[in-house]
């Protein structure tokens, strides 16, 4: 068994059949599929039961990284890939990634481009908004990033979406899995992998990411924006804890400051002025402190 694919699923009955069908349409038929049901109460289980795969159920955690980590324990393949239950894998992607890892033993994980879609509408690819990656792939179909370069680019252009990932199962001995954070766990995981091994990128689109209410609105609502800002601070702290390069530590520190400023703004918008001031002060942003004080005074008036 060369490749195992882990699919975390929650209330995925409407989409998971399409995701599995896209996997079964791959040229390599020897693909092990593991579906980890994160406490669904819809028909996810009955849909998954129609297919030749491993089905694992767990109580709902709400963190996709937890489901992926459980799925890793059931993988037998030399290489592990991932796909979300509402997304689609493109034809031949697994074969391309496995071949790349075969040919580059120094590479721990390889990523492709991906493209969002909604209904029949396709949006620009992820790499199209990533100038550094475009530069590396100019005139080429693939590139190998040394560990430092990979971490540097990840901090600017996060290319590490789980749905386009393939990595060596042996790396689980070094980086056991995803941290239990709701947003940004993919960036932290890839940063930790790139602390030990080189990273590969392929120019092709390896997955289509479905846009719908549940995956888009979570970061657009006021509470979603607040959680997003909090998670930014957490993910930066996790990366800083393992980063050995002084120049990348400075980059992470700047990202942390930006996250604190975002959190301060969101807290002020929620009327939580004391907490907002604390984060604005630690971010050393006097203008933001004054903004928060003005909002607080207006609120009292």
Buried (B, 14 or more C-beta within 10 A) or exposed (E): EBBBBBBBBBBBBBBBBBBBEBBEEBEEEEBBBBBBBBBBEBBBBEBBEEBEBBBBBBEBBEBBBBBBBBBBEBBEBBBBBBBBBBBBBBEBBBBBBBEBBEEBEEBBBBBBBBBBBEEEEEEEBBBEEBEBBEEBBEEEEBBBBEBBBBBBBBBEBBBBBBBBBBBBBEBBEEBEBBBEBBBBBBBBBBBBBBBEBBBBBBBBBBBBBBBEEEBEEBBEEEEBBBBBBBBBBBBBEBBBEEBEBEEBEEBBEEBBBBBBBBBBBBBBBBEBBEBBBBBBBBBEBEEBBEBBBEBBEEEEE
